[in-house]
Amino acid sequence: MDRNSSTWANGNPRHSLHDNGGLILFEFKGFKLKVHWVMEEPGQLKRAFIDATAGAIAGGISRTITSPLDVIKIRFQVQLEPTSSWALPHGGVYGPSKYTGILQATKDIYREERLRGFWKGNVPALLMVMPYTAIQFTVLHKLKTFAAGSSKSEDHIQLSPYLSYLSGALAGCAATVGTYPFDLLRTILASQGEPKVYPSMRSALVDILKTRGFQGLYAGLTPTLVEIIPYAGLQFGTYDTFKRWTKGWNHLRYGQPNGSPSDDSLSSFQLFLCGLAAGTCAKAVCHPLDVVKKRFQIEGLQRHPKYGARVESHAYKNMWDALRGIVQAEGWAGLYKGIVPSIIKAAPAGAVTFVAYEYTSDWLESILT
């Protein structure tokens, strides 16, 4: 039977699966049989593959583009000395600072390490972020599909903000646990300058296992999970919220369309702005916990003297003790070390990730379904 044929016959509606995965709907009315051809939604495995692949590609692109800002941010976060003259609460607590501002840090890193210094730790960062975003988007889509009762993205936008926040938080936790050792290695390699303490990812891994044991690969996991719940929740929840607001604005601006952009799709620039706003909101709220995480990750590890004091072993008993200790020794500004490059990086990183994911996902779905 030709899938485009159309006839009528008497009877009740029926349907059958076509051999290439489509769905044929038979509607009986009067004495004619009408045949409809309807494409099914992608199967569960295919959908998971699309989400994982699109997430991995989006994460890899975003991480590579924003690596220089990430390196500067990490250098500030692991520096016990103040990052500006006004940030020191008690004079003489620490010695002179290696990095005192974004421009100064950029010049120093380039002068001492050249361009490659801005991509230190990018290999473990990619090994972390690509499976991280793959797991994150796959779990996120599964949770939203469960909550919405549909795997269609346009149905996911209709979810309440609470479900969007919760789905994002759970997806972030799953991705964090699955990829954390690479995050730790990335921090260690990106925090060191020249001369290198660890010449390779392997040497850093061997030293961690020797000095801390296997559990050392998960140092700082608790503050990371405490951070990722509000961070991922805010990032994905606000992204969906901004998309809803933007679609509503499009409807008000263009009315009910004939081919206007107000219907179901947002422009790439609008997606970019939604991702940028989501990344900025999430990072601004959660940055202090990111600082604590970085301190736990480098605790007790070697550090070249010219980069300042190192975080000694067992410097902090737990997350709350670390927060209190940083405030006492470095002031409230200590919890926000690296906040400027962090926000400068988080905004485009979030925007690039979401835009790349949306376009890659649509492209994969078009060729696989």
C-alpha positions in Angstrom: 0.0 0.0 0.0 1.4 3.4 -0.9 1.8 5.6 2.3 0.3 8.6 0.5 -2.8 6.8 -0.8 -6.2 7.9 0.6 -9.4 5.9 0.6 -12.5 5.5 2.9 -14.4 2.5 4.2 -16.9 1.9 6.9 -15.7 0.8 10.4 -13.7 1.9 13.4 -10.4 3.6 13.6 -7.3 1.3 13.6 -3.6 1.7 13.3 -0.5 -0.4 12.4 3.2 0.1 12.5 5.0 0.6 9.2 8.2 -1.3 8.5 10.4 1.9 8.6 9.3 3.0 12.0 6.4 5.3 11.0 2.8 4.9 12.1 -0.1 4.4 9.7 -3.4 5.5 11.1 -6.6 4.0 9.5 -9.7 6.0 10.0 -13.0 4.4 8.9 -15.9 6.8 8.0 -18.7 6.0 5.7 -17.5 3.7 3.0 -13.9 5.0 2.6 -10.6 4.3 4.3 -8.4 7.2 5.0 -4.7 6.5 5.5 -2.5 8.9 7.6 1.2 8.7 7.8 2.6 9.9 11.1 6.2 9.8 12.2 6.8 8.3 15.6 8.9 10.1 18.2 12.4 8.7 18.4 12.8 5.5 20.4 14.3 5.7 23.9 17.7 4.5 22.9 17.8 6.8 19.9 16.7 9.7 22.0 19.3 9.0 24.6 22.0 8.9 21.9 20.8 12.2 20.5 20.8 13.9 23.9 24.2 12.4 24.9 25.9 13.2 21.7 24.5 16.7 21.4 25.4 17.4 25.1 29.0 16.1 24.6 29.6 18.2 21.5 28.0 21.3 23.1 30.1 20.9 26.3 33.4 20.4 24.4 32.8 23.5 22.3 31.9 25.6 25.3 34.8 24.4 27.4 37.4 25.0 24.7 36.2 28.5 23.9 36.1 29.6 27.5 39.2 27.8 28.8 41.3 31.0 29.2 38.8 32.6 31.6 38.5 29.3 33.5 42.3 29.2 34.0 42.3 32.7 35.4 39.3 32.0 37.6 41.0 28.9 39.1 44.3 30.8 39.7 42.3 33.4 41.8 40.3 30.8 43.6 43.3 28.7 44.8 45.3 31.8 45.8 45.2 32.4 49.5 46.6 35.9 49.1 44.2 38.7 48.3 43.4 39.3 44.7 43.1 43.1 45.2 44.5 45.6 47.8 41.1 46.2 49.4 40.3 42.5 49.8 42.7 41.8 52.7 40.9 42.1 56.1 44.0 41.6 58.3 47.3 43.0 57.1 50.2 40.7 57.0 48.3 37.4 57.1 49.7 36.4 53.8 52.6 37.5 51.7 52.6 39.4 48.3 49.9 38.3 45.8 50.9 36.6 42.5 47.7 37.7 40.8 45.8 41.0 41.6 43.4 41.4 38.7 42.2 40.0 35.4 44.4 42.1 33.1 47.5 41.6 35.3 46.9 37.8 35.5 46.4 37.6 31.8 49.6 39.4 31.1 51.6 37.3 33.6 50.2 34.0 32.3 51.0 35.0 28.7 54.5 36.3 29.6 55.4 33.2 31.7 53.5 30.4 29.9 52.6 31.8 26.5 49.2 31.0 24.9 49.3 27.4 25.9 49.1 28.5 29.5 45.5 29.5 29.0 44.5 26.0 28.0 46.3 24.2 30.8 44.1 21.4 32.1 41.9 21.4 29.0 42.4 17.7 28.2 41.0 16.5 31.6 38.5 19.4 31.3 37.2 17.9 28.0 37.3 14.4 29.5 35.2 15.8 32.3 32.9 18.1 30.5 31.9 16.0 27.5 30.6 13.0 29.4 29.3 15.5 32.1 27.1 17.4 29.6 26.2 14.1 27.9 25.0 12.6 31.2 23.4 15.9 32.2 21.3 16.4 29.1 20.4 12.7 28.9 19.2 12.6 32.5 17.5 16.0 32.1 15.5 14.9 29.1 14.5 11.6 30.8 13.3 13.5 33.9 11.4 16.1 31.8 9.9 13.4 29.6 8.7 11.6 32.8 7.3 14.8 34.2 5.6 16.0 31.0 4.5 12.6 29.7 6.1 13.4 26.4 9.5 13.4 24.9 8.9 16.5 22.8 10.9 19.6 23.7 8.0 22.0 23.1 6.1 20.1 25.8 9.0 20.4 28.2 8.8 24.2 28.0 5.3 23.9 29.6 6.6 22.3 32.8 6.2 24.3 35.9 9.4 26.2 37.1 9.6 23.9 40.1 9.9 20.8 38.0 12.4 22.5 35.7 14.6 23.4 38.6 14.3 19.9 40.2 15.1 18.2 36.9 18.1 20.4 36.4 19.4 19.8 39.9 19.1 16.0 39.7 20.7 15.9 36.3 23.6 18.0 37.6 24.1 15.6 40.5 24.2 12.6 38.3 26.7 14.2 35.9 28.9 15.4 38.8 29.3 12.0 40.5 30.0 10.4 37.1 32.8 12.7 36.1 34.3 14.2 39.3 37.8 12.8 39.1 38.4 14.6 35.8 37.1 17.9 37.4 39.7 17.5 40.2 42.5 16.8 37.7 41.5 19.8 35.6 41.6 22.1 38.7 45.1 20.8 39.7 46.6 21.2 36.3 45.0 24.6 35.6 46.1 26.0 39.0 49.8 25.4 38.4 52.0 27.7 36.5 55.6 27.4 35.3 57.6 25.6 36.4 55.1 22.8 36.5 54.7 20.7 39.6 52.9 18.1 37.6 54.1 17.8 34.0 51.1 15.6 32.9 47.7 14.4 34.0 49.2 11.0 34.7 51.8 12.4 37.2 49.0 14.3 39.0 46.9 11.2 39.2 49.8 9.1 40.6 50.6 11.7 43.2 47.0 12.0 44.3 46.6 8.2 44.7 49.9 8.1 46.6 49.2 10.9 49.0 45.4 10.7 49.4 44.4 7.3 48.2 41.5 6.6 45.9 39.1 8.7 48.0 41.4 11.6 47.1 39.9 11.6 43.6 36.7 12.8 45.2 38.1 15.5 47.5 35.6 18.3 47.6 32.7 16.3 46.3 30.4 17.3 49.2 30.6 21.1 48.5 30.4 20.3 44.8 27.1 18.5 45.2 25.8 21.2 47.6 26.8 23.7 44.9 25.5 21.8 41.9 22.0 21.4 43.2 21.2 25.1 43.2 23.6 25.8 40.3 22.2 23.3 37.9 18.7 23.9 39.1 19.0 27.6 38.6 20.8 27.2 35.2 18.2 24.9 33.7 15.3 26.3 35.5 16.0 29.9 34.6 16.8 28.9 31.0 13.4 27.3 30.6 11.8 30.4 32.3 13.6 32.8 30.0 12.6 30.8 27.0 9.0 30.9 28.1 9.2 34.7 28.6 10.9 35.2 25.3 8.2 33.1 23.5 5.5 35.2 25.2 7.3 38.4 24.1 7.5 37.0 20.6 3.7 36.4 20.6 3.0 39.9 21.9 5.4 41.4 19.3 4.4 39.4 16.2 0.9 38.2 17.1 -0.4 34.9 15.8 1.8 34.3 12.8 2.1 33.0 9.3 5.7 32.0 9.5 6.6 34.5 12.2 9.3 33.4 14.7 6.8 33.7 17.6 5.4 30.2 17.2 7.6 27.4 18.4 11.1 28.4 17.7 13.4 31.1 19.0 16.2 32.7 17.0 19.8 31.7 17.7 20.4 35.1 19.3 17.4 34.7 21.6 18.6 31.3 22.7 22.0 32.8 23.2 20.6 35.5 25.5 18.5 33.0 27.4 21.6 30.8 28.0 23.7 33.9 28.9 21.2 35.1 31.5 20.8 31.6 33.0 24.5 31.1 33.3 25.0 34.5 35.0 22.3 34.0 37.5 23.5 30.5 38.5 27.1 31.5 38.8 26.5 34.6 40.8 24.5 32.7 43.5 26.8 29.6 43.8 30.3 31.0 43.4 31.3 30.8 47.2 30.8 27.0 47.1 32.9 26.7 44.0 35.8 28.5 45.8 35.4 26.0 48.7 35.4 23.1 46.3 38.6 24.3 44.6 40.3 24.6 48.0 39.5 21.0 48.9 40.6 19.8 45.5 44.2 21.2 46.0 44.4 20.6 49.8 47.8 19.2 50.8 49.1 19.0 47.2 52.4 20.5 46.0 52.5 24.2 44.9 55.4 26.2 43.6 56.4 28.9 46.2 56.2 31.7 43.7 52.5 31.2 43.4 52.0 31.8 47.1 51.0 29.7 50.1 49.5 26.3 49.6 46.4 24.9 51.2 47.8 22.6 53.9 46.5 19.1 54.5 43.4 19.0 56.8 43.2 22.8 56.6 39.4 22.5 56.7 37.4 20.0 58.7 34.3 20.2 56.5 32.5 22.5 54.1 31.2 24.8 56.9 34.6 25.0 58.5 36.1 26.0 55.1 33.5 28.7 54.6 34.2 30.1 58.1 38.0 29.8 57.8 38.1 31.6 54.4 36.0 34.5 55.8 38.2 34.7 58.9 41.5 34.7 57.1 40.6 36.4 53.8 37.4 38.3 54.5 34.1 38.0 52.7 35.9 38.9 49.5 37.7 35.5 49.8 34.5 33.7 49.0 34.2 35.7 45.8 37.7 35.3 44.5 37.5 34.8 40.7 33.9 36.0 40.6 34.5 38.4 37.7 36.2 36.0 35.3 33.8 33.3 36.5 30.7 35.4 35.5 32.4 36.6 32.3 33.1 32.9 31.5 29.8 31.5 32.8 27.6 33.7 30.7 29.0 32.8 27.3 29.7 29.3 28.4 26.1 28.8 29.3 24.9 30.5 26.1 27.3 28.5 23.8 26.3 25.2 25.5 22.6 25.7 25.2 22.7 27.0 21.6 25.1 24.3 20.5 23.0 21.7 22.2 19.7 22.9 20.6 21.2 23.0 17.1 23.1 19.7 17.4 20.1 18.0 18.9 17.8 19.2 16.1 20.4 18.2 13.4 20.8 14.7 14.8 17.1 14.2 15.2 16.6 15.3 11.6 19.1 12.7 10.2 18.2 9.9 12.6 14.4 10.0 12.5 
